[in-house]
Amino acid sequence: MKIGSTHDTTAVDTQLRSTRAGGASATGPLSATPATDRVDVSAAASTLGAAGAGDFDQAKVDAIRSAIAEGRFTVNAGKIADGLIADAAALLAPRSA
């Protein structure tokens, strides 16, 4: 048995059109200023965040970037394939408790 087989979507359609056109929606006008939230970070979290800031070697990135720009950079497809297979094997290996 089917209950409520007809759906009146007029209100939803009107709200979507109004919102897309940049006007006010049924819930109220769109605000130009976003709501602000406050987040307090502990000293330990700040230390951890600062430690993760230097996770890469900028000099190495610059050297690779210039090698690519000069056409000297070569890709070792075999090494990449070996790494992908090793990662897949590690993910598929049974986990020990």
SULDA-V615904 format. One record per pair of residues at least 4 apart in sequence whose C-alpha atoms are under 6 Angstrom apart, sorted by sequence separation. I is the first residue (numbers start at 1). J is the second residue. D is the distance in Angstrom with one decimal. If there is no record, write none. Layout:
I|J|D / I|J|D
This chain:
19|23|5.5 / 24|28|5.8 / 25|29|5.9 / 67|71|6.0 / 89|93|5.9 / 18|23|5.1 / 24|29|4.1 / 67|72|4.9 / 68|73|5.0 / 19|25|5.5 / 24|30|5.8 / 67|73|5.0 / 18|25|5.9 / 15|25|5.3 / 15|26|5.9
